[in-house]
Amino acid sequence: MNKLFYIFLLLTILTISIKPVFSQETHYIVTVNINGEINYGTQYLLEEALSEAEKLDAPLIMILDTPGGLLDSANNMIKLIRNSNVPVIGYVYPAGAQAWSAGTLILLATHIAAMAPGTLIGAAQPVLYDPTTGTFKPINESKIINPIVGIITTLAEDRGRNKTAAELFVRKNLYLTAEKALKYHVIEVIALNMDDLINKIDGWTVKLDNGREYVLRTKGAVLYHYSGSIRVYVVKALSDPIINSLVATLGVLMLIFGLLSGHYLVVPLAIGLIILSLIGTGFSINAVSLALLVIGAVALAIELFTPGFGVLGFTGIILIALSIALLPMLNPGWLISPSYQATLFWTGISLGIGLGAFTGFILYKIIKVKKQPPKLTTVPEGSVGKAIDNIGPNNPGFVIVEGEYWKAISDEEIHKGDKIVVIGKEGPLLKVRKISIHMEKEK
């Protein structure tokens, strides 16, 4: 049985370790899916996929379906595309997919832009969601709009595409179907599927930003789909604003609980969670959200030492809920579609309220226990209990008698776990002695 296990383990390791072997004479196309919000994980995924494509001297096809995301990550992805040594083709696919906001910027950076019928691009104007009215407020401040307009129009001009339409994506929230995008020279190809795209671009000559002219040989090429390393999945998950907020909140609460309860072993874990949340945001946490999170957690901690469970406790819960909700809402570095922004906001609110309610319940129980007076004001002599600590003449320790914890002292050495009997009281301390085996037999 052991031999079979080791053989299975060896085969598993070998399977994981195997990397595809490529023929130098075969033409390849590397494909990568850019799905969900654009964040640091997406940036690393593109970086790795481009590295694989350049090793094979193969074009890279990015299959886009994204509501947008971090402008910083989108800019880094644009730099990767512009500095690549192989052509990058952007393909919004399948039908029903979109490349909104930051996704549109990335599409316009590609050497060939393609869309499937029934897909949409555009809607790149930054907006803020107003939870009180359920509406979206367009951002028109020039200091925010102009840099984005500059980026997108430069991309359109460099790729020979429609600058006016590119500018309207940002200033007027313009969106286009595949047919209109082709008509207005925003994209080069409409393709029904991957095979159709590969056939249509075969033989095209692409001039890269470094001056290299690359002739596409896509017909009959072998498709190699790149899905990313473990690093990509970890960073992508931590970069999600909802998961990131949850990890940061749990870290802060665990830190406070650990310090207040004396369970210091959880402190490193708490600090680790906080650091992970920082990594997920690229060390650019929104200051307002972080301040609210810390103040809320501190308010809950202070509630432990105040009479009753009132204003401070509920205030802390509300502040934590708001800190989670405001992280995606206030950050102008996010360039995402309005519908996705609303989803982020309400999911954040739900998580915040749920986590706050749970935390409040736990704190309520802690406070109740801390502030509850002892059930026994005096302990009758002769009461029997158990030593919780080692106790001696000059070494007081805790005992448990009739379900209550008491500090006690003894004229003899009592070890943890020994049975004891109360023989008197010295001030606030109980006077106890160990129950011998002889005494137990007499009883």
VOPAGU-2260 file (C-alpha; in pm, 1 decimal, decimal comma):
REM VOPAGU-2260
SITE   aa  ch    i         X         Y         Z
SITE  MET   A    0       0,0       0,0       0,0
SITE  ASN   A    1     288,0     238,2      89,3
SITE  LYS   A    2     460,1     164,2    -241,7
SITE  LEU   A    3     145,1     252,6    -434,6
SITE  PHE   A    4     115,9     578,4    -241,4
SITE  TYR   A    5     474,7     681,4    -316,8
SITE  ILE   A    6     435,7     590,1    -684,0
SITE  PHE   A    7     117,4     801,7    -701,9
SITE  LEU   A    8     291,5    1091,6    -524,6
SITE  LEU   A    9     589,6    1073,4    -762,0
SITE  LEU   A   10     363,7    1068,3   -1069,2
SITE  THR   A   11     170,1    1368,4    -935,3
SITE  ILE   A   12     490,0    1569,0    -881,0
SITE  LEU   A   13     618,2    1478,1   -1225,4
SITE  THR   A   14     287,4    1576,8   -1383,6
SITE  ILE   A   15     291,7    1918,5   -1214,1
SITE  SER   A   16     654,7    1972,7   -1308,6
SITE  ILE   A   17     611,2    1892,5   -1677,1
SITE  LYS   A   18     632,4    2194,7   -1904,0
SITE  PRO   A   19     521,6    2184,2   -2267,0
SITE  VAL   A   20     799,2    2114,3   -2516,5
SITE  PHE   A   21     774,8    2327,0   -2830,2
SITE  SER   A   22     907,5    2254,4   -3177,4
SITE  GLN   A   23    1115,4    2530,3   -3331,0
SITE  GLU   A   24     959,0    2467,5   -3673,9
SITE  THR   A   25     594,9    2500,8   -3565,1
SITE  HIS   A   26     408,0    2831,6   -3553,9
SITE  TYR   A   27     237,4    2906,2   -3223,9
SITE  ILE   A   28     -20,6    3148,4   -3090,9
SITE  VAL   A   29     -33,4    3217,2   -2717,4
SITE  THR   A   30    -376,0    3303,7   -2575,6
SITE  VAL   A   31    -464,9    3446,8   -2234,9
SITE  ASN   A   32    -799,6    3534,2   -2075,1
SITE  ILE   A   33    -830,3    3882,1   -1922,8
SITE  ASN   A   34   -1152,6    3838,2   -1725,6
SITE  GLY   A   35   -1304,2    4026,3   -1433,6
SITE  GLU   A   36   -1172,0    4352,3   -1293,8
SITE  ILE   A   37    -831,2    4480,9   -1399,3
SITE  ASN   A   38    -592,1    4473,2   -1103,1
SITE  TYR   A   39    -235,2    4387,7   -1009,4
SITE  GLY   A   40    -301,3    4016,7   -1060,1
SITE  THR   A   41    -420,2    4086,6   -1416,6
SITE  GLN   A   42    -104,6    4288,3   -1477,4
SITE  TYR   A   43     115,6    3997,7   -1363,2
SITE  LEU   A   44     -86,4    3756,7   -1578,7
SITE  LEU   A   45     -21,5    3963,7   -1892,1
SITE  GLU   A   46     346,0    4000,0   -1800,1
SITE  GLU   A   47     385,6    3622,5   -1770,0
SITE  ALA   A   48     184,2    3550,8   -2086,4
SITE  LEU   A   49     395,2    3797,4   -2285,1
SITE  SER   A   50     710,4    3632,6   -2153,9
SITE  GLU   A   51     585,7    3294,2   -2280,4
SITE  ALA   A   52     490,6    3445,0   -2617,7
SITE  GLU   A   53     830,7    3611,1   -2660,2
SITE  LYS   A   54    1010,0    3284,3   -2582,3
SITE  LEU   A   55     819,8    3127,2   -2872,1
SITE  ASP   A   56     833,0    3441,0   -3086,9
SITE  ALA   A   57     455,3    3394,8   -3112,4
SITE  PRO   A   58     174,0    3651,1   -3122,9
SITE  LEU   A   59     -32,9    3688,7   -2808,2
SITE  ILE   A   60    -412,9    3702,3   -2823,9
SITE  MET   A   61    -577,2    3863,0   -2519,5
SITE  ILE   A   62    -938,3    3749,3   -2483,8
SITE  LEU   A   63   -1108,0    4039,1   -2307,0
SITE  ASP   A   64   -1423,0    4039,7   -2094,4
SITE  THR   A   65   -1384,2    4299,9   -1820,4
SITE  PRO   A   66   -1581,8    4575,4   -1644,4
SITE  GLY   A   67   -1257,7    4774,8   -1602,8
SITE  GLY   A   68   -1053,5    4822,9   -1288,7
SITE  LEU   A   69    -738,7    4988,6   -1158,6
SITE  LEU   A   70    -609,1    5263,5   -1386,1
SITE  ASP   A   71    -257,8    5207,3   -1251,9
SITE  SER   A   72    -266,9    4840,3   -1353,7
SITE  ALA   A   73    -415,7    4930,1   -1692,6
SITE  ASN   A   74    -129,9    5176,5   -1753,0
SITE  ASN   A   75     126,8    4912,2   -1661,5
SITE  MET   A   76     -39,9    4666,5   -1898,7
SITE  ILE   A   77     -31,0    4928,1   -2176,7
SITE  LYS   A   78     344,2    4968,2   -2118,5
SITE  LEU   A   79     391,4    4592,0   -2141,3
SITE  ILE   A   80     206,7    4582,4   -2474,6
SITE  ARG   A   81     395,7    4879,3   -2617,8
SITE  ASN   A   82     732,2    4732,6   -2517,6
SITE  SER   A   83     659,0    4377,4   -2633,0
SITE  ASN   A   84     868,4    4210,3   -2898,4
SITE  VAL   A   85     570,2    4021,6   -3044,3
SITE  PRO   A   86     228,8    4141,4   -3167,7
SITE  VAL   A   87     -52,2    4161,4   -2912,8
SITE  ILE   A   88    -405,1    4112,9   -3046,4
SITE  GLY   A   89    -698,8    4222,4   -2829,6
SITE  TYR   A   90   -1018,6    4024,9   -2886,4
SITE  VAL   A   91   -1344,0    4105,1   -2703,0
SITE  TYR   A   92   -1509,5    3763,8   -2695,4
SITE  PRO   A   93   -1751,1    3580,1   -2672,3
SITE  ALA   A   94   -2087,2    3736,0   -2761,5
SITE  GLY   A   95   -2212,8    3929,6   -2458,9
SITE  ALA   A   96   -1861,1    4018,7   -2342,5
SITE  GLN   A   97   -1752,5    4379,5   -2281,2
SITE  ALA   A   98   -1428,7    4570,0   -2246,5
SITE  TRP   A   99   -1549,3    4868,1   -2046,4
SITE  SER   A  100   -1343,7    5158,7   -1912,0
SITE  ALA   A  101    -987,7    5041,2   -1836,1
SITE  GLY   A  102   -1055,6    4744,3   -2063,1
SITE  THR   A  103   -1110,0    4982,6   -2354,5
SITE  LEU   A  104    -774,5    5151,1   -2289,0
SITE  ILE   A  105    -601,9    4812,6   -2299,9
SITE  LEU   A  106    -784,1    4713,6   -2620,6
SITE  LEU   A  107    -675,4    5036,4   -2791,9
SITE  ALA   A  108    -314,4    4968,4   -2690,4
SITE  THR   A  109    -306,2    4637,6   -2879,6
SITE  HIS   A  110    -152,7    4611,0   -3226,5
SITE  ILE   A  111    -473,0    4457,9   -3364,9
SITE  ALA   A  112    -811,6    4521,0   -3201,0
SITE  ALA   A  113   -1090,9    4273,1   -3266,6
SITE  MET   A  114   -1443,1    4215,1   -3141,1
SITE  ALA   A  115   -1700,2    3940,4   -3170,3
SITE  PRO   A  116   -2057,7    4027,6   -3276,1
SITE  GLY   A  117   -2272,3    4114,3   -2974,9
SITE  THR   A  118   -1986,6    4265,9   -2771,4
SITE  LEU   A  119   -1938,7    4622,3   -2645,0
SITE  ILE   A  120   -1654,0    4861,5   -2566,4
SITE  GLY   A  121   -1627,3    5215,1   -2424,7
SITE  ALA   A  122   -1794,7    5378,5   -2122,4
SITE  ALA   A  123   -1459,2    5499,0   -1989,4
SITE  GLN   A  124   -1576,7    5813,0   -1809,7
SITE  PRO   A  125   -1498,1    5792,5   -1436,6
SITE  VAL   A  126   -1812,4    5797,4   -1220,8
SITE  LEU   A  127   -1899,0    5796,0    -851,6
SITE  TYR   A  128   -2189,7    5596,8    -713,9
SITE  ASP   A  129   -2426,6    5782,3    -480,3
SITE  PRO   A  130   -2583,6    5524,5    -245,4
SITE  THR   A  131   -2841,3    5772,4    -114,7
SITE  THR   A  132   -3004,5    5813,3    -456,4
SITE  GLY   A  133   -2887,3    5497,4    -633,2
SITE  THR   A  134   -2751,3    5709,5    -919,0
SITE  PHE   A  135   -2410,2    5765,1   -1076,0
SITE  LYS   A  136   -2237,5    6100,8   -1081,7
SITE  PRO   A  137   -1997,4    6154,3   -1375,8
SITE  ILE   A  138   -1658,7    6296,5   -1281,6
SITE  ASN   A  139   -1578,8    6601,3   -1496,6
SITE  GLU   A  140   -1283,2    6746,2   -1307,3
SITE  SER   A  141   -1013,1    6823,7   -1562,3
SITE  LYS   A  142    -733,4    6698,6   -1334,6
SITE  ILE   A  143    -889,5    6349,5   -1349,3
SITE  ILE   A  144   -1039,7    6348,2   -1701,0
SITE  ASN   A  145    -757,9    6509,3   -1901,7
SITE  PRO   A  146    -483,9    6257,2   -1818,9
SITE  ILE   A  147    -712,6    5968,3   -1918,4
SITE  VAL   A  148    -809,5    6148,7   -2240,0
SITE  GLY   A  149    -440,3    6203,6   -2310,2
SITE  ILE   A  150    -364,2    5834,1   -2267,4
SITE  ILE   A  151    -650,3    5703,7   -2481,7
SITE  THR   A  152    -611,8    5954,2   -2766,9
SITE  THR   A  153    -236,6    5893,5   -2784,4
SITE  LEU   A  154    -303,5    5520,0   -2811,3
SITE  ALA   A  155    -561,3    5575,6   -3087,1
SITE  GLU   A  156    -328,8    5804,0   -3281,5
SITE  ASP   A  157     -30,2    5570,5   -3254,6
SITE  ARG   A  158    -238,2    5276,0   -3378,3
SITE  GLY   A  159    -408,3    5474,6   -3656,4
SITE  ARG   A  160    -751,0    5463,6   -3494,3
SITE  ASN   A  161   -1030,1    5717,3   -3445,0
SITE  LYS   A  162    -907,3    5976,5   -3191,0
SITE  THR   A  163   -1246,4    6148,1   -3167,8
SITE  ALA   A  164   -1426,9    5829,5   -3069,9
SITE  ALA   A  165   -1149,8    5748,6   -2822,2
SITE  GLU   A  166   -1191,6    6088,5   -2654,9
SITE  LEU   A  167   -1570,4    6050,0   -2642,4
SITE  PHE   A  168   -1528,6    5719,3   -2458,9
SITE  VAL   A  169   -1397,3    5924,8   -2167,0
SITE  ARG   A  170   -1568,4    6263,3   -2195,1
SITE  LYS   A  171   -1919,9    6145,1   -2295,4
SITE  ASN   A  172   -1915,2    5782,4   -2178,5
SITE  LEU   A  173   -1961,3    5668,4   -2539,1
SITE  TYR   A  174   -1997,4    5296,2   -2599,9
SITE  LEU   A  175   -1989,9    5109,1   -2931,3
SITE  THR   A  176   -2101,9    4774,3   -3067,2
SITE  ALA   A  177   -1861,9    4567,3   -3274,8
SITE  GLU   A  178   -2020,3    4687,0   -3599,2
SITE  LYS   A  179   -2000,7    5056,0   -3507,0
SITE  ALA   A  180   -1648,2    5019,5   -3368,3
SITE  LEU   A  181   -1537,1    4877,5   -3705,1
SITE  LYS   A  182   -1731,0    5142,7   -3900,8
SITE  TYR   A  183   -1569,6    5427,6   -3703,3
SITE  HIS   A  184   -1220,0    5273,6   -3728,8
SITE  VAL   A  185   -1180,9    5198,7   -3360,9
SITE  ILE   A  186   -1105,3    4829,5   -3427,5
SITE  GLU   A  187    -968,6    4639,6   -3726,9
SITE  VAL   A  188   -1154,9    4307,5   -3722,3
SITE  ILE   A  189   -1492,1    4153,1   -3641,2
SITE  ALA   A  190   -1449,7    3779,1   -3588,2
SITE  LEU   A  191   -1719,4    3523,2   -3504,3
SITE  ASN   A  192   -1481,6    3305,5   -3303,4
SITE  MET   A  193   -1113,7    3228,1   -3248,3
SITE  ASP   A  194   -1080,2    3028,8   -3572,6
SITE  ASP   A  195   -1235,0    3314,3   -3769,0
SITE  LEU   A  196    -997,1    3564,7   -3608,8
SITE  ILE   A  197    -691,4    3347,5   -3680,4
SITE  ASN   A  198    -790,3    3310,1   -4046,5
SITE  LYS   A  199    -861,7    3681,5   -4094,1
SITE  ILE   A  200    -532,4    3813,4   -3955,3
SITE  ASP   A  201    -309,7    3556,6   -4126,8
SITE  GLY   A  202     -45,9    3727,2   -4339,7
SITE  TRP   A  203     -87,7    4071,3   -4179,5
SITE  THR   A  204     229,0    4268,8   -4117,7
SITE  VAL   A  205     240,6    4435,5   -3776,6
SITE  LYS   A  206     487,9    4710,7   -3696,0
SITE  LEU   A  207     582,0    4697,4   -3329,3
SITE  ASP   A  208     670,7    4999,4   -3116,1
SITE  ASN   A  209    1037,5    4897,3   -3121,3
SITE  GLY   A  210    1037,3    4921,2   -3503,4
SITE  ARG   A  211    1025,0    4547,7   -3572,7
SITE  GLU   A  212     796,3    4435,0   -3855,4
SITE  TYR   A  213     629,5    4106,2   -3771,1
SITE  VAL   A  214     443,7    3898,6   -4032,2
SITE  LEU   A  215     163,1    3692,6   -3878,7
SITE  ARG   A  216     155,9    3322,9   -3971,7
SITE  THR   A  217    -155,8    3220,8   -3787,2
SITE  LYS   A  218    -322,0    2965,5   -4019,1
SITE  GLY   A  219    -246,4    2618,9   -3890,9
SITE  ALA   A  220     -68,4    2758,1   -3586,1
SITE  VAL   A  221     -83,3    2565,8   -3258,0
SITE  LEU   A  222    -278,1    2742,6   -2983,2
SITE  TYR   A  223    -106,1    2752,1   -2644,6
SITE  HIS   A  224    -335,1    2885,0   -2369,3
SITE  TYR   A  225    -155,8    3043,7   -2074,6
SITE  SER   A  226    -351,5    3052,0   -1747,9
SITE  GLY   A  227     -97,9    3206,5   -1507,2
SITE  SER   A  228     115,7    3107,5   -1209,5
SITE  ILE   A  229       5,1    3071,5    -847,6
SITE  ARG   A  230     133,2    3426,5    -783,9
SITE  VAL   A  231    -121,3    3558,7   -1033,6
SITE  TYR   A  232    -415,6    3392,7    -859,2
SITE  VAL   A  233    -305,4    3501,9    -510,3
SITE  VAL   A  234    -244,7    3865,7    -608,4
SITE  LYS   A  235    -562,8    3876,6    -819,0
SITE  ALA   A  236    -770,6    3756,2    -524,7
SITE  LEU   A  237    -604,1    3999,2    -281,5
SITE  SER   A  238    -646,0    4284,9    -529,6
SITE  ASP   A  239   -1022,1    4238,4    -537,3
SITE  PRO   A  240   -1151,1    4536,5    -333,0
SITE  ILE   A  241   -1406,6    4325,5    -147,5
SITE  ILE   A  242   -1168,2    4044,9     -51,8
SITE  ASN   A  243    -896,5    4299,1      25,1
SITE  SER   A  244   -1123,2    4493,6     261,5
SITE  LEU   A  245   -1233,4    4174,5     433,7
SITE  VAL   A  246    -874,5    4056,5     485,8
SITE  ALA   A  247    -767,7    4398,9     620,2
SITE  THR   A  248   -1066,4    4414,4     858,2
SITE  LEU   A  249   -1008,4    4062,7     989,1
SITE  GLY   A  250    -641,9    4146,5    1042,7
SITE  VAL   A  251    -716,6    4459,1    1246,9
SITE  LEU   A  252    -985,1    4286,9    1455,8
SITE  MET   A  253    -764,1    3983,9    1522,2
SITE  LEU   A  254    -482,8    4217,5    1628,3
SITE  ILE   A  255    -708,7    4395,4    1877,6
SITE  PHE   A  256    -858,6    4071,7    2013,3
SITE  GLY   A  257    -512,5    3918,1    2047,3
SITE  LEU   A  258    -369,0    4215,2    2238,5
SITE  LEU   A  259    -669,8    4257,6    2466,7
SITE  SER   A  260    -721,8    3889,8    2545,2
SITE  GLY   A  261    -353,4    3812,3    2594,4
SITE  HIS   A  262    -354,9    3550,8    2316,9
SITE  TYR   A  263     -41,9    3690,8    2155,5
SITE  LEU   A  264       2,1    3389,5    1928,2
SITE  VAL   A  265    -264,5    3530,3    1695,5
SITE  VAL   A  266     -84,1    3865,7    1662,4
SITE  PRO   A  267     160,8    3747,1    1392,0
SITE  LEU   A  268    -130,4    3604,7    1193,9
SITE  ALA   A  269    -318,3    3934,3    1228,7
SITE  ILE   A  270     -15,4    4133,3    1111,6
SITE  GLY   A  271      24,5    3890,2     823,4
SITE  LEU   A  272    -334,0    3952,0     710,6
SITE  ILE   A  273    -282,1    4328,7     723,9
SITE  ILE   A  274      37,7    4299,8     517,1
SITE  LEU   A  275    -141,3    4078,1     264,5
SITE  SER   A  276    -412,1    4340,4     227,9
SITE  LEU   A  277    -143,0    4602,4     161,4
SITE  ILE   A  278      14,9    4382,8    -105,9
SITE  GLY   A  279    -323,9    4337,5    -270,2
SITE  THR   A  280    -365,3    4712,5    -306,9
SITE  GLY   A  281     -11,8    4775,5    -425,2
SITE  PHE   A  282      52,2    4970,6    -101,1
SITE  SER   A  283    -194,9    5240,4    -208,9
SITE  ILE   A  284    -479,3    5202,0      39,5
SITE  ASN   A  285    -733,1    5480,2      35,6
SITE  ALA   A  286    -647,0    5690,7     342,7
SITE  VAL   A  287   -1009,8    5766,1     435,1
SITE  SER   A  288   -1110,2    5400,9     422,4
SITE  LEU   A  289    -810,3    5288,7     626,5
SITE  ALA   A  290    -867,5    5561,6     887,1
SITE  LEU   A  291   -1231,9    5460,0     925,7
SITE  LEU   A  292   -1132,1    5096,8     958,4
SITE  VAL   A  293    -878,0    5166,5    1234,8
SITE  ILE   A  294   -1104,9    5412,0    1421,9
SITE  GLY   A  295   -1393,8    5166,8    1404,8
SITE  ALA   A  296   -1181,8    4882,3    1538,4
SITE  VAL   A  297   -1044,5    5102,0    1819,7
SITE  ALA   A  298   -1398,4    5211,7    1912,0
SITE  LEU   A  299   -1501,8    4848,7    1946,6
SITE  ALA   A  300   -1196,1    4781,3    2161,7
SITE  ILE   A  301   -1267,6    5080,0    2392,6
SITE  GLU   A  302   -1620,0    4946,7    2438,7
SITE  LEU   A  303   -1465,0    4659,8    2634,3
SITE  PHE   A  304   -1373,4    4900,3    2912,8
SITE  THR   A  305   -1686,3    5116,3    2925,0
SITE  PRO   A  306   -2007,9    5037,9    3108,6
SITE  GLY   A  307   -2282,4    4895,3    2892,4
SITE  PHE   A  308   -2282,1    4816,5    2521,3
SITE  GLY   A  309   -2382,2    5137,1    2354,5
SITE  VAL   A  310   -2266,0    5425,9    2143,5
SITE  LEU   A  311   -1900,0    5329,8    2096,8
SITE  GLY   A  312   -1975,5    4970,7    2002,6
SITE  PHE   A  313   -2236,4    5057,2    1740,5
SITE  THR   A  314   -2023,7    5345,5    1610,9
SITE  GLY   A  315   -1733,6    5105,9    1560,2
SITE  ILE   A  316   -1950,8    4863,6    1365,2
SITE  ILE   A  317   -2082,5    5142,9    1140,9
SITE  LEU   A  318   -1732,8    5281,0    1076,0
SITE  ILE   A  319   -1599,5    4938,8     977,8
SITE  ALA   A  320   -1893,1    4887,1     740,8
SITE  LEU   A  321   -1831,6    5228,2     582,7
SITE  SER   A  322   -1457,3    5166,0     549,0
SITE  ILE   A  323   -1525,5    4852,8     344,2
SITE  ALA   A  324   -1784,3    5027,6     128,7
SITE  LEU   A  325   -1580,4    5341,3      63,9
SITE  LEU   A  326   -1263,0    5168,0     -54,3
SITE  PRO   A  327   -1391,5    5099,5    -409,0
SITE  MET   A  328   -1622,7    5402,3    -415,0
SITE  LEU   A  329   -1383,8    5685,3    -332,8
SITE  ASN   A  330   -1067,2    5572,7    -508,3
SITE  PRO   A  331   -1029,0    5766,8    -837,4
SITE  GLY   A  332    -768,3    5511,3    -946,5
SITE  TRP   A  333   -1050,3    5271,4   -1029,1
SITE  LEU   A  334   -1185,3    5298,2   -1382,5
SITE  ILE   A  335   -1480,9    5059,0   -1389,1
SITE  SER   A  336   -1829,2    5043,4   -1534,5
SITE  PRO   A  337   -2115,6    5199,2   -1331,2
SITE  SER   A  338   -2301,3    4870,4   -1287,7
SITE  TYR   A  339   -1992,4    4697,6   -1149,7
SITE  GLN   A  340   -1924,6    4991,6    -918,1
SITE  ALA   A  341   -2274,7    4956,8    -772,4
SITE  THR   A  342   -2217,0    4584,3    -723,1
SITE  LEU   A  343   -1889,9    4655,5    -540,7
SITE  PHE   A  344   -2055,6    4915,5    -318,1
SITE  TRP   A  345   -2350,4    4706,0    -204,1
SITE  THR   A  346   -2141,9    4391,8    -163,8
SITE  GLY   A  347   -1902,1    4594,5      50,4
SITE  ILE   A  348   -2189,3    4728,6     260,1
SITE  SER   A  349   -2331,6    4376,2     307,9
SITE  LEU   A  350   -1993,1    4236,3     408,3
SITE  GLY   A  351   -1930,5    4527,7     641,7
SITE  ILE   A  352   -2266,9    4497,1     816,6
SITE  GLY   A  353   -2237,0    4118,1     839,9
SITE  LEU   A  354   -1883,8    4130,1     979,0
SITE  GLY   A  355   -1973,3    4419,7    1208,3
SITE  ALA   A  356   -2276,8    4234,8    1344,9
SITE  PHE   A  357   -2070,7    3922,2    1409,3
SITE  THR   A  358   -1795,1    4125,9    1575,4
SITE  GLY   A  359   -2051,8    4311,9    1783,5
SITE  PHE   A  360   -2203,9    3984,9    1902,3
SITE  ILE   A  361   -1862,4    3847,8    2005,5
SITE  LEU   A  362   -1772,0    4173,2    2181,9
SITE  TYR   A  363   -2109,0    4177,2    2358,1
SITE  LYS   A  364   -2039,9    3831,0    2496,6
SITE  ILE   A  365   -1688,8    3934,0    2606,5
SITE  ILE   A  366   -1819,6    4250,6    2773,4
SITE  LYS   A  367   -2098,6    4059,1    2943,7
SITE  VAL   A  368   -1851,9    3813,5    3092,9
SITE  LYS   A  369   -1602,3    4086,1    3193,1
SITE  LYS   A  370   -1863,9    4304,9    3364,1
SITE  GLN   A  371   -2068,1    4030,9    3522,2
SITE  PRO   A  372   -2021,5    4031,3    3899,8
SITE  PRO   A  373   -1918,8    3705,2    4064,0
SITE  LYS   A  374   -2210,5    3481,1    4150,0
SITE  LEU   A  375   -2054,0    3411,9    4488,5
SITE  THR   A  376   -1961,0    3707,9    4709,5
SITE  THR   A  377   -1817,6    3474,4    4972,4
SITE  VAL   A  378   -1702,2    3115,2    4959,3
SITE  PRO   A  379   -1803,3    2895,2    5254,0
SITE  GLU   A  380   -1522,6    2719,8    5434,4
SITE  GLY   A  381   -1503,5    2357,0    5337,0
SITE  SER   A  382   -1593,3    2426,5    4973,1
SITE  VAL   A  383   -1401,8    2200,6    4737,8
SITE  GLY   A  384   -1241,6    2308,7    4411,7
SITE  LYS   A  385    -945,4    2267,1    4177,7
SITE  ALA   A  386    -616,8    2456,7    4135,4
SITE  ILE   A  387    -574,7    2628,5    3800,2
SITE  ASP   A  388    -218,3    2744,3    3873,8
SITE  ASN   A  389      70,3    2633,9    4091,1
SITE  ILE   A  390      12,2    2791,3    4436,2
SITE  GLY   A  391     241,6    2834,5    4737,8
SITE  PRO   A  392     298,0    3053,1    5045,9
SITE  ASN   A  393     439,7    3340,7    4842,7
SITE  ASN   A  394     290,8    3238,7    4511,8
SITE  PRO   A  395     -81,3    3313,8    4481,2
SITE  GLY   A  396    -271,8    3159,5    4192,2
SITE  PHE   A  397    -619,4    3090,8    4064,0
SITE  VAL   A  398    -854,9    2817,5    4176,4
SITE  ILE   A  399   -1202,3    2730,7    4057,5
SITE  VAL   A  400   -1465,0    2678,8    4328,6
SITE  GLU   A  401   -1830,1    2607,7    4248,3
SITE  GLY   A  402   -1783,1    2732,4    3893,3
SITE  GLU   A  403   -1616,3    3062,2    3990,6
SITE  TYR   A  404   -1253,5    3169,4    3951,4
SITE  TRP   A  405   -1085,1    3299,2    4268,8
SITE  LYS   A  406    -733,7    3406,4    4354,5
SITE  ALA   A  407    -599,8    3197,7    4638,2
SITE  ILE   A  408    -295,7    3143,8    4859,8
SITE  SER   A  409    -176,2    2841,3    5056,2
SITE  ASP   A  410      77,1    2756,7    5326,8
SITE  GLU   A  411     178,8    2448,4    5130,4
SITE  GLU   A  412     279,7    2379,8    4771,7
SITE  ILE   A  413     -20,0    2303,8    4552,4
SITE  HIS   A  414      26,8    2199,1    4193,2
SITE  LYS   A  415    -194,0    2281,4    3897,3
SITE  GLY   A  416    -477,2    2030,1    3877,1
SITE  ASP   A  417    -470,3    1937,0    4247,1
SITE  LYS   A  418    -798,7    1926,1    4434,3
SITE  ILE   A  419    -824,8    2192,9    4706,3
SITE  VAL   A  420   -1049,0    2286,4    4996,9
SITE  VAL   A  421   -1123,4    2638,1    5122,7
SITE  ILE   A  422   -1009,0    2685,5    5485,5
SITE  GLY   A  423   -1051,1    3061,3    5518,5
SITE  LYS   A  424    -990,8    3400,9    5365,4
SITE  GLU   A  425    -707,4    3654,0    5382,3
SITE  GLY   A  426    -839,9    3985,7    5252,5
SITE  PRO   A  427    -946,3    3937,0    4892,3
SITE  LEU   A  428    -760,1    3602,8    4868,4
SITE  LEU   A  429    -895,7    3262,5    4958,7
SITE  LYS   A  430    -688,3    3047,1    5192,6
SITE  VAL   A  431    -679,9    2691,4    5060,0
SITE  ARG   A  432    -501,3    2366,0    5116,6
SITE  LYS   A  433    -456,9    2055,0    4910,5
SITE  ILE   A  434    -693,5    1766,5    4961,7
SITE  SER   A  435    -484,0    1463,6    5041,6
SITE  ILE   A  436    -572,7    1110,0    4938,1
SITE  HIS   A  437    -640,2    1033,6    5305,9
SITE  MET   A  438    -892,0    1320,7    5331,3
SITE  GLU   A  439   -1068,3    1200,8    5014,0
SITE  LYS   A  440   -1107,2     851,0    5160,8
SITE  GLU   A  441   -1250,3     994,0    5484,2
SITE  LYS   A  442   -1511,6    1178,0    5282,6
